[in-house]
């Protein structure tokens, strides 16, 4: 019980940092018109600001996770938040589009380091029976960003200019870094012998199928979510206020889905929760063409979408961390990388579907996404059935339990 009590004050602290990262990730889409005007650039050119962030995150997350696997989690978290804050400050000061892109790459590096380290810290400080809930609290910060952080950041940009949004995020990064430095116990994961040993679990077929599963259902969801304003136009009649309300429904239920996913994982295990949530996501996407015409049906669809989409994350992270706690940061980084790769790929493929399907393009996004969710179910089932690779003779039969200690 002492271990459970010790982790409780830490989890909200980690969640606040995730909230800052989540706000930064998604708020840029809402301020792109202001950025384009401010930098005298075309909207399509400024769109690379979001793409560069997502791609940098996807590439750097596993690399940084592997390189920092031996470092204390508190040190990694503080460094990541300082880089995040500096990147946002540079974004606020950027005199040109090129400078802004460079600043966003730096910001993404800090973000790519933070989320896996925060999840690994929550898992290491929690007993196994509460690990899913602990990870869900951290991930809840990401979900909460869609409810509060993104709308507020968008409003701030409209009222005070887009640079004010980046200044706000820089300040939040500094505050979170100070809070982690002063309030987080030092956490060290069981040490692997070297970098090669920490990278070895990435070749485990269970890891490969888990990461592929994340990539598939994230791509499937973002086929339609990237273009949600156009998809829901029949229900909103083009009203931005109505669309904001539907996105609020999505965001609130996404937080609920994260919490339910964590609790259900602790109770029934990660596999049934993952399969149920991915199947639910596929059903929502398949029904999207018939639910986009009316306000009530659209609200129900967005709520169900939020629950099922975010309920996938706690069981996925739990599965990966359990495979090899010594390489927890790397494996969780791979999952984060697949998440952001799916966001980028979903937007790209969704654009191709719209361009090549004519008037029916928007209706086609949901069913195509459902197809990818079905493929994710297949890869998840395969990943459950494959066996772990044989361990070398003389390898330790059991890794020591992750431990936290006051630092």
C-alpha positions in Angstrom: 0.0 0.0 0.0 2.9 2.4 0.7 3.9 2.1 -3.0 0.3 2.9 -4.1 0.1 6.0 -1.8 3.5 7.3 -2.9 2.5 7.4 -6.6 -0.8 9.2 -6.2 0.5 12.8 -5.8 2.9 12.2 -8.7 0.4 11.1 -11.3 -1.4 14.4 -11.7 1.9 16.2 -12.0 2.8 13.9 -14.9 -0.6 14.4 -16.4 -0.2 18.2 -16.4 2.9 17.8 -18.5 1.0 15.5 -20.9 -1.7 18.1 -21.1 0.9 20.7 -22.2 2.2 18.3 -24.8 -1.3 17.4 -26.1 -2.3 21.1 -26.3 0.8 21.9 -28.3 0.3 18.9 -30.6 -3.3 19.7 -31.6 -3.7 23.5 -31.1 -1.6 24.4 -34.2 -4.3 23.2 -36.6 -6.6 25.8 -35.1 -4.2 28.7 -35.5 -2.8 28.0 -38.9 -4.8 30.8 -40.6 -3.4 33.4 -38.1 0.1 32.0 -38.6 -0.2 32.2 -42.4 -1.3 35.8 -42.2 1.3 36.7 -39.6 4.2 35.2 -41.7 2.7 36.2 -45.1 2.7 32.6 -46.2 0.2 30.4 -48.0 -2.0 28.2 -45.9 -0.8 25.0 -47.6 2.8 26.0 -46.9 2.1 26.7 -43.2 0.4 23.3 -43.0 3.9 21.9 -42.9 4.2 23.2 -39.4 1.9 20.5 -38.2 3.4 17.8 -40.5 6.9 18.6 -39.4 6.0 18.3 -35.7 4.2 14.9 -36.2 6.9 13.4 -38.4 9.7 14.6 -36.0 7.9 13.1 -33.1 7.4 9.8 -34.9 11.1 9.5 -35.9 12.7 10.7 -32.7 10.5 9.0 -30.1 12.1 5.5 -30.4 15.6 6.9 -30.9 15.5 9.1 -27.8 13.7 6.4 -25.8 16.6 4.0 -26.5 19.4 6.5 -25.9 17.9 7.7 -22.5 16.8 4.2 -21.2 19.5 4.2 -18.5 18.9 7.7 -17.3 16.7 8.5 -14.3 13.2 9.3 -15.3 13.1 12.6 -13.4 16.1 13.8 -15.2 14.7 12.8 -18.6 11.3 14.5 -17.8 12.9 17.8 -16.7 15.2 17.9 -19.8 12.3 17.1 -22.1 10.1 19.8 -20.7 12.9 22.4 -20.8 13.5 21.6 -24.5 9.7 21.8 -25.0 9.6 25.2 -23.4 12.5 26.5 -25.4 11.0 25.2 -28.6 7.8 27.0 -27.9 9.6 30.3 -27.0 11.5 30.0 -30.3 8.2 29.4 -32.1 6.7 32.6 -30.6 9.7 34.6 -31.7 10.0 33.0 -35.2 10.4 35.8 -37.8 9.8 33.5 -40.8 8.2 30.2 -41.8 11.6 28.5 -42.0 12.5 29.6 -38.4 9.1 28.4 -37.2 9.5 25.0 -38.8 12.9 24.6 -37.1 11.4 25.6 -33.8 8.6 23.1 -34.1 11.2 20.3 -34.8 12.9 21.2 -31.5 9.6 21.3 -29.7 8.6 17.9 -31.1 11.9 16.5 -29.8 11.0 17.5 -26.3 7.5 16.1 -26.7 8.8 12.8 -28.1 11.0 12.3 -25.0 8.3 13.3 -22.4 5.3 11.1 -23.1 7.0 7.7 -23.0 9.1 8.7 -20.0 6.1 9.9 -18.1 4.2 6.6 -18.9 7.2 4.5 -17.9 7.5 6.5 -14.6 3.8 5.9 -13.8 4.2 2.2 -14.6 7.4 1.8 -12.6 5.9 3.6 -9.5 2.7 1.5 -9.5 2.0 -2.1 -8.4 1.1 -4.3 -11.4 -2.6 -4.4 -10.4 -2.9 -0.6 -10.7 -0.5 -0.1 -13.6 -3.3 0.4 -16.2 -5.0 3.1 -14.2 -1.7 4.9 -13.5 -0.9 5.0 -17.2 -4.4 6.2 -17.9 -4.0 9.2 -15.6 -0.9 10.3 -17.6 -2.7 9.7 -20.9 -5.7 11.5 -19.5 -3.6 14.7 -19.8 -3.5 14.2 -23.5 -7.2 13.6 -23.7 -7.9 16.7 -21.5 -6.0 18.8 -24.0 -8.7 18.2 -26.6 -11.3 19.4 -24.1 -9.7 22.5 -22.6 -6.2 23.2 -23.9 -7.0 23.3 -27.6 -10.1 25.5 -27.5 -8.4 27.9 -25.1 -5.3 28.1 -27.2 -7.3 28.7 -30.3 -9.3 31.4 -28.6 -6.1 33.1 -27.2 -4.6 33.1 -30.7 -7.8 34.8 -32.2 -7.9 37.4 -29.4 -4.2 38.2 -28.8 -2.4 36.7 -31.8 -0.9 33.3 -32.5 2.4 34.0 -30.8 0.6 34.3 -27.5 -0.4 30.7 -27.7 3.2 29.6 -28.0 4.2 31.9 -25.2 1.5 30.3 -23.0 2.8 26.8 -23.8 6.4 27.9 -23.1 5.4 29.1 -19.7 3.5 25.9 -19.0 6.6 23.9 -20.0 8.8 25.8 -17.6 6.2 25.4 -14.7 6.0 21.7 -15.4 9.8 21.3 -15.5 10.1 23.0 -12.1 7.3 20.9 -10.6 9.0 17.6 -11.9 12.4 18.7 -10.6 10.9 19.4 -7.1 8.1 16.9 -6.7 9.0 13.7 -8.7 11.0 11.0 -7.0 13.9 9.6 -9.0 12.9 6.5 -10.9 15.4 4.1 -12.5 14.2 1.2 -14.6 16.1 -2.1 -14.3 19.3 -1.6 -16.2 20.0 -3.6 -19.4 23.6 -4.4 -20.1 23.9 -2.0 -23.0 22.2 -0.3 -25.9 22.0 -3.5 -27.9 20.2 -5.2 -25.0 17.8 -2.3 -24.7 17.1 -2.5 -28.5 16.7 -6.2 -28.5 13.0 -6.2 -27.4 12.1 -4.1 -30.5 12.7 -7.2 -32.6 10.3 -9.2 -30.5 7.4 -10.1 -32.8 4.9 -9.3 -30.1 6.2 -5.7 -30.1 6.2 -5.5 -33.9 2.5 -6.6 -34.1 1.5 -4.3 -31.2 3.1 -1.2 -32.9 1.6 -2.2 -36.2 -1.8 -2.4 -34.5 -1.5 1.1 -33.2 -0.4 2.4 -36.6 -3.4 0.8 -38.3 -6.2 2.0 -36.0 -4.7 5.5 -35.6 -4.5 5.8 -39.4 -8.0 4.5 -39.7 -9.4 7.1 -37.2 -7.5 10.0 -38.7 -8.6 9.3 -42.2 -11.9 11.0 -41.2 -10.9 13.0 -38.1 -8.4 15.1 -40.1 -11.3 16.3 -42.2 -14.0 16.2 -39.5 -15.2 19.8 -40.3 -16.2 18.8 -43.8 -17.4 15.3 -42.8 -19.9 16.8 -40.3 -20.9 19.8 -42.4 -24.4 18.2 -43.1 -25.0 18.1 -39.4 -23.5 21.5 -38.5 -24.7 23.4 -41.6 -21.2 24.9 -41.7 -21.5 26.4 -38.2 -18.1 26.6 -36.5 -19.9 26.9 -33.1 -21.8 23.7 -33.7 -18.7 21.9 -34.8 -16.9 23.1 -31.7 -19.7 21.6 -29.6 -19.4 18.2 -31.4 -15.6 18.3 -30.9 -16.2 19.1 -27.2 -18.4 15.9 -27.0 -15.6 14.0 -28.6 -13.0 15.4 -26.2 -15.0 14.8 -23.0 -15.8 11.3 -23.9 -12.1 10.7 -24.9 -11.2 11.5 -21.3 -13.8 9.0 -20.1 -12.5 6.4 -22.6 -9.0 6.8 -21.2 -10.1 6.3 -17.7 -12.4 3.3 -18.5 -9.6 1.8 -20.6 -7.2 2.0 -17.7 -9.6 0.5 -15.2 -10.8 -2.2 -17.5 -7.2 -3.2 -18.3 -6.5 -3.6 -14.6 -9.6 -5.7 -14.2 -9.7 -7.9 -17.3 -6.2 -7.6 -18.7 -5.0 -5.6 -21.8 -6.0 -8.0 -24.6 -9.8 -8.1 -24.2 -9.9 -4.3 -23.6 -7.8 -3.6 -26.7 -9.9 -5.9 -28.9 -13.2 -4.5 -27.7 -12.1 -0.9 -28.1 -10.7 -1.4 -31.6 -13.8 -3.3 -32.7 -16.0 -0.4 -31.3 -13.9 2.1 -33.1 -14.4 0.2 -36.4 -18.1 0.1 -35.8 -18.3 3.9 -35.3 -16.3 4.6 -38.4 -18.4 2.2 -40.5 -21.6 4.0 -39.3 -20.2 7.4 -40.0 -21.8 8.0 -43.4 -25.2 7.4 -41.9 -24.6 9.4 -38.7 -23.2 12.6 -40.3 -26.5 14.1 -41.5 -28.2 14.8 -38.1 -27.0 16.7 -35.0 -28.2 14.0 -32.6 -26.7 11.1 -34.5 -23.5 13.1 -35.1 -23.2 13.8 -31.4 -23.7 10.1 -30.5 -21.1 9.1 -33.1 -18.5 11.6 -31.8 -19.1 10.5 -28.2 -18.7 6.8 -29.1 -15.7 7.7 -31.2 -13.9 9.5 -28.4 -14.5 6.6 -25.9 -13.4 3.8 -28.2 -10.4 5.7 -29.7 -8.8 6.6 -26.4 -9.7 3.3 -24.6 -7.1 1.7 -26.9 -4.1 3.4 -25.4 -3.9 2.1 -21.8 -4.0 -1.6 -22.8 -1.5 -1.0 -25.6 1.0 0.7 -23.3 0.4 -1.9 -20.6 1.2 -4.8 -23.1 4.4 -3.2 -24.3 5.7 -2.3 -20.8 5.0 -5.8 -19.6 7.0 -7.4 -22.4 10.3 -5.9 -21.3 10.3 -3.4 -18.4 14.1 -2.8 -18.9 13.3 -1.4 -22.3 10.1 0.3 -21.3 11.0 3.8 -22.5 12.0 2.4 -25.9 8.8 0.3 -26.3 6.5 3.0 -25.2 8.3 5.4 -27.5 7.7 3.0 -30.4 3.9 3.1 -29.6 4.0 6.9 -29.5 5.9 6.9 -32.8 3.2 4.7 -34.3 0.5 7.0 -33.0 2.0 10.1 -34.6 2.8 8.3 -37.8 -0.8 7.2 -37.9 -2.0 10.8 -37.5 0.2 12.0 -40.4 -0.6 9.0 -42.6 -4.3 9.2 -41.9 -4.4 12.9 -43.0 -2.4 12.1 -46.2 -4.4 9.0 -47.2 -7.7 10.7 -46.3 -6.8 13.5 -48.8 -6.1 10.9 -51.5 -9.5 9.2 -50.8 -11.3 12.5 -51.1 -9.4 13.5 -54.3 -10.1 10.2 -56.0 -13.6 9.4 -54.9 -15.4 12.5 -56.2 -18.6 13.6 -54.5 -18.6 10.4 -52.4 -15.1 11.0 -51.0 -16.3 12.2 -47.6 -18.7 9.3 -47.2 -15.9 6.9 -48.1 -13.6 8.0 -45.2 -15.4 6.2 -42.5 -15.7 2.8 -44.2 -12.0 3.0 -45.3 -11.1 3.8 -41.7 -13.3 0.9 -40.5 -11.3 -1.4 -42.8 -8.1 -0.4 -41.3 -9.5 -0.9 -37.8 -10.5 -4.5 -38.9 -6.9 -5.0 -40.0 -5.8 -3.7 -36.6 -7.9 -6.4 -34.9 -6.2 -9.1 -37.1 -2.7 -7.9 -36.1 -3.7 -7.6 -32.5 -4.9 -11.2 -32.5 -1.7 -12.4 -34.2 0.4 -10.5 -31.7 -1.4 -12.2 -28.8 -0.7 -15.7 -30.3 2.9 -15.3 -31.3 5.4 -16.6 -28.8 8.2 -14.6 -27.3 11.7 -15.3 -28.8 13.8 -17.8 -27.0 16.1 -16.3 -24.4 19.8 -16.9 -24.6 21.2 -19.5 -22.3 22.2 -18.0 -19.0 19.9 -15.0 -19.3 18.1 -13.9 -16.2 14.9 -15.7 -15.8 13.1 -12.7 -14.4 13.8 -9.1 -14.6 13.8 -7.2 -11.3 10.8 -5.1 -10.6 11.0 -1.4 -11.5 11.5 0.7 -8.4 11.2 4.3 -7.5 13.4 6.0 -4.9 13.4 9.4 -3.5 16.0 11.5 -5.2 
